[in-house]
């Protein structure tokens, strides 16, 4: 016999006290628990329901904004609070930067627990809107409906198609998006052209649960060099319809320089194992960072905020302190962008990346820039960086590592400790996992510089660059110094006794 869980009563007139991290703020409840809530601002007074209840903390969802914080501003997007893309639009950008700086300091201190230099003031993005160079939109047979729209209704709504972004936490429902402020035109033109054409021609949108429907995704890239790449993803081949919609896009969406399509009949949306066919124009577009040129094909990885990528890479290059004599190892090199950006100051660049297709792109980008001293290798760093490899290519003088959000695998951390390069520049998109890795590297490296960089305004995401320098002999990490002091005090007390 099943028992119903005891429901926690709604919370009323709760004051939000402070920002926590990852887009959540906190309130302190009368019973001593900490309540984490998204989409609120310190100073807000709210009503909320508890969605997760633990012994010392709880997670809640705001049901009513009773009294807004003085920090709040009016969001500029009609989809704010629903699509989940820009969760901090209700905060002035200067305040967002303060909270991001705080997040870096808190996580490096609390998780890393290592000796830190002064953290430099965060570098804000010069573009608060229209800063992304890539967006992916989804066609879905099921439009997401808000809590307000559903109200007290008990009967089910008839499903409606939608073109936009996945609703937060829901894989099968999509928020209909009409205007997005993340990327320059022709992005919004493309959305509305495809929406109108598909309705006029009764084209079906994909149902991920039933694995039926024709239109699946559309990916658009817009570069600072005014080139536009579009990839339309469909569920199955229908040659007549495919040609008709692609030709309609070319005729009605201005500026497309590279139009592709992908037939993806798999259950998941990833296209990295699928053939992408160039229908019109060049098979790639080109982006620039300073004087360096980069080919971007439909499957290429490239920093999503081109404008701020230059700032991030300049900081990385400055931290590396290259003089022209160094062997530079670029780990998680992707398509080679950081290594190539730093290449003028290095004697040799060795890029290592697990994805073989990215390594091919890296070689093409090096050739595009006339660089003959950049070499790239596909595989696991710990497998590639052997004594024989060092004998052939040289040991690293500087290591740059730019891992994904999960941070570095501990096996790679141990490999870096073994490589003992004089400098390591750690570029991170997740200060929490960076803090964990810095603690592991602390036995051999001292952190000498820290620089947060904001790549994504109106979101909680934050990049942080750390410079690590090999410890001199006798330079003990903080934890060992504290232990040594404890032993010294104990010895003194014993002698006094």
N, C-alpha and C positions, 0 to 999 in steps of 0.2 A: 504494500500500500504506500503510495507516494504522499509526501507531506509538503505543503506549500511553505516556501521560505517566508520568514517574517519580514515584512516590508518596512524599510526605514521611513519614518514620517518625513514629509517635505521640510526643508529648512527655509526659514523666513528671515529677512533683514540681516543677512550675513554680510559683513564688511570684508572686502578683499584687502589683505594687508600688504602683500609684497609679491614681486615677480619671483618665480622659481627657476625654471629652465624649460627648454623645448616647447615654448609657447604656452606653458601653464603658469597660472598665478595661484597664490595660496591664501586661505583664510584659516584662522585658529578658532575651533569650535569650543563650546563651553565644557565639553567632556575631555578636553585636552588633545583631541585629535587634530591633525592637520588635514584640511580639505583642499585637494587640487582641482582647479577648474580651468577649462580652456575658454577662449573668446571673452575674457574679462580683463579689467585693468585695475591695478592697485588704486584704491579709493572708491571703487564701485560698491554700491550696496545692492545685493541681489537676493532673489529667491532661487532655490535650487533643489534638485532631487539627487539623492545619492545613487550612483550607478555601480560603485564598487566599494565594499566596506571591509576594511582590515582592522587589526587590533589597534594600531597606532596612527593610521591614516585612512583617508577615504578619498574617493574620486567622485566628482559631481558634475551635473550639467545645469547651466543656468536656465531657469524657466521664465524669469522676469527680471528686467533691470529696474530696480526700485528707484535708485538714485544714481545717476552717472557720475563717474569721477571727473574732477576738474581737468584731468589729463586727456580726456576723450576728445576726438575730433570726428567730423562727419566722414564716413567712408565714401570714396569717390566712385565705387563700382556697384552697379545694381545687383550683382551676384554675391556681394560680400556676405559672409556668414553661412552661405549655402554650398558654394563650389569647393571651399576648403583650400583654395590656392593662395590667397593673400590674407592670412588670418590677423595681421596686425595693422590693417588700414585704419582702425579706430585710434591708433597711436600716432602722434607727430613723429616724423622720421628721426629727429634729434633724440627723442625719448627711446625709440627703438634701439638706436646705437648705444645709449647708456645701458640698456638691459642686456644687449649682446656683449658689451665689455664686461659687465658684471658676470654673465654666464661663463665667459672664458676664465676670469679670475677665480670664480667659485669652483669650477670643475678642475682646473689645474691644481688648486690648493687642496681641495677636499679629496679628490681621487688620486692625484699624482703624489701628494705628500713628499715633494722634493723641494730642494732649495731653488727659488725662482728669482730672476732679475725683475726689475720694474717692468710691468707690461705696458708697452707703448699704447698711445691713444688710438682707438680703432680708426681705420681708413674707411670712410663712408663712400657709398656709390654716388658718382656725379649724376647718374640717371636713376630717378626713383620710379619711373614708369617706362614702358617700352624698352626694357633692358635685355630681354632674352633673345637669343638667336635661334632657338628651337622650341616648338610646341607640338604636342601630339593630342589630337582630338579623337573621340570615340563615337561611333554610331551605335546606338543601342535601341533595342525594341522596347525598352522600359525606361520611361522618364522618371527621375527621382521626384518625389513629392515631399514638401516640407511638413513639419509638424503642424504649422498653422493651416496649411492647405487641407490636411487630413481632418483636423479638428476632432469632433466627437463622432465622426462617421464610423460606422461599424462594417458596412458592406464594402467590398473591394472595388477599386477603380478599374475601369477598362484600361489595359496597357496603351501607352502612347509612345511613339518613337522620339528620340532626342539625339541631338548632336552637341557634344560638349565635353566636359570633364567628368570622370568617375566621381560619384558622391563619396565623401570620406568614409572609409571603412566598408564600402559596399562594392563588390566586384561586378554586380549585374545591373546596377542602376546608374544612369548618367544625368547630370545636371545640364539642362539646356542652356547653352551660352550664346548670347547674341553679340555682346561687345566685351572684348578682353583687352586690358591695358598692359599686358605683359610684353607684347611684341608688336613691332611696327607693321603697318600695312605692307602687303595686301592680306594680312591674316584675317581680319574681320570681314573683308570682302569675300575671301575664300569661304569662310563659314556660311555666309548668307547665300552665296551662289550655289554651293552644294546643297544646302537645306532646301532652297526653292526648286532647284532642278530635280532633286530626288522626290519631292512631293508631287511636282507636276508630272513626273513619269512613273509614279507609284513604285519606286525602288525600295526594296525591303532593307531594314536595318538589322544588324546582327543580334541574335538572341544567344547569349553565351551559355545559358543552361540547356537550351534545346539544340544548340549548334546548327542554327539555320538563319537565313537572312543573308543578304549579299554584301552590303557596304559594312566594313569593319572599322577602319581607322584612316586618318589622314595626318601625315606628318609634314610640317612646314618649317623650313629654315630660311632665315633672312639675314644676310650679312651686312657689315658696315660698308662693303664695296658695292652695295646695291644689286646683289644677285639673290635669286630666290629659287630654292629647291623644294619641290612638292612630291611626296610619295603617297599615292592612294592605295590602300590595302583593301582587297576584296576577298570574299570567302571562296569563290569558285569562278572559273572562266565562263564568261558570257561575252564572246568576242564583239558582237554587235553593240551591246549595251556598254561594254568597256570603251570601245572606240568613241562612241557617242558622248559619253560623259567626259572623257579626257579631252576631246576636241572642244567641248563646251567650256571646259576650264581654261583652255588656251585662249579661247575667244573672249572670255568674260572676266578673267582674273589678270590684271595688268602685271607685267614684270617677271613672269615665270621664265627663268633661263634654263631650268633643268627639271623636266617632268618625268616622273617614274610611276610604275605600278608594281604591286606585289600581290601574287595570289597565295593566300595563306589559308589552307584548309585544316590547319591543326586546331586543337582545342585551346591552345594558349595564344596570346597576342604577339609574342616575340618574333621578330623577323630575321634575327641574326643567322638562322639556319635556313633561310628561304632565299630564292633567287629574286633579286630586284631588277626589273627590266626598265631601261631608259627608253621612254616613248618619244620624247622630243627634247632637243637642245643638247647641251654638254652632259656627260655622265657625272659631273661634279660641279660644285661651286667653289669659289675661292674667298678666303678670309685673310685679313692682314693683322699682324701684331707688330707694332713699330714698322720696320722695313721687311719683316719676314712674312712670307706668303705660305698659306696652308690650303691644301686641297681638302674639301669636305664632301664625301660621298654619302649616300643615304644611310650607311651603317657606321659611319665614322663617329668616334667620340671627340667632342671639342668642348672646351669650357663654355658654359651656357651664357655667360655674360661677357661678351667680347670686350666691352669698354673696361670693365673692372679686372678682366684677366690680365690686361697689360699692367695694371697696378700690382696685382698679385705676383706676377712673374718678375717685375722689376725689384720687388722686395726680396724675392727668392734669389735673384741674381746678386743683389747687394749683399745679402747674408752669406752667399757662397764666397765672395771676396776673391774672384778669379783674377789671375795676373797674366794668363797666357801660357803658363807652364804646367797647369794641373790636368790630371786625368779625372774626368768627371763621370760618375756613375749615376744614371737617371733610372731609379727603380719605380715600377708601375708607370712606365714611360708613356703608355697609351700610343697615340700617333706621333709621339716625339716632340710635342709642342714646347715643354719646359726645357728639355735638353737643347733643342734648336735655338730657343730664345736666349739661352746662356752660352751658345757655342762660340761666339766671338772671343770670349775670355778663356776658353779651354784649349789645351793642347790636343785633347782627344775626348770625345763623348761616347760613352757606352750606355746604350739604353736597353733595359730588360723589361719584358712585358709578357704576361701569360697568354694573351690572345694573339694568335698568329696573324689574323687579318689586320689588326692594329699595327703590327710590326711592318707589314707590307706598306701600309699607309705612311708609317714613319720614314721608311726608305724613300718613298716618293716625295715626301715633304722635304727631306734633306736634299734630294736631287733638284727639286724646284728652286731651292735657295743656293744651289751650287756649293754645298758643303760636302767635302770629301773626308773630313775627319770625324764624322758621326757614324757609328755602327750600332745596329739594333739586333737583339736576340730574343727569340720566342722561347718561353719556358719558365720554370720555377727558379727564382734567384738562388736558392740554396743548392740546386742541381747545377746551375751554370757557373757560379762563382767558386770554382775549385782552385787549388794551387796551380794546376796546369793552365787554367784560364788566366790567372794573374801573371804567370810567367810569360804568356803570349801577349797579353794586352796591357799589363801594368796594374798594380794595385791602385785603388781609388785614393786620390787626395781629398776629394769632396764627394759626398753622397747626397743626392736629392731624392727624397722619397715622398710620394704623393698617393697614399693608399685610399681605398674606398672608405665609406662610413664605418665599416666594421674595424678599421684600423689594420695594423700589420699582424700577420700570423706570428705567434711566438717563435716559430722556427726561423722566420726572417729576422726577428729581433736578435736572436742568438747569432745569426750569420753576420749581422752588422757589428755586433760586439767582437766577433772573430776577425772581421775585415779591418777593424781599427783604423778607419780613415780619420785624419786629423779633424775634419768637419763633417757634420751631418745637418742638412737643412730639411726639416720635417714640415711638409705642407699638409694641413689637415682640414677636412670638411666636418669634423666631429671632435670638438675639444675633449669630450669625455673619453673616447677611445685613445685619443692622442695622449691624454694624461696617464692612462694606464701604460702605454708604451714608453713614455718618458720615464716612468718609475722603473721599468725593466732596464732601460738604458743607463740609468743613473749610476750604476756601478763603475762605468767607464767614461761617461760623458757628463760634463757640466753644462747646464742650460745658460746661455749668455745673452740671448736676445729673444723677445717675444713680440709679435706684431699681429693683432687681429685685423681681419679685412672683411667687410660686408659685401658679399656677392649678390645677395638676394633680398632687396628691400621689401618690407611688408610681410616677411616670413621670419621664423625663428632660426633659420639656418645661418651658420657663421663659419668662416674659414679662419685658421690661425697658423701663422708661420713661426716655427721655433728654430733657433740656431743652437746646435750642440757642438761643443768643442772637447776634444779628448783631454781627459784629466792628466795633469802633470803627476809625476811620481810623488806619492805622499799626500796628494789632494784627495782626501776621503770624502765620500758622499755624506750628506747630513745624517742619515740613519746610523752610519758607522761611527761618525764623530760623537753622536749622542750616546751610543753604547760605550764608546771609549771613555767619555766623561763620566758615565754611570759607574764604570769599573774603577775609575780614578777616585771618585767620591767614596765608593765602598771601601777601597784600600785605605784611604785617609781615615775614615771612621773606625776601621778595624785597628789601625795603628794607634789612634787616639784612645781606643778602648783598652 
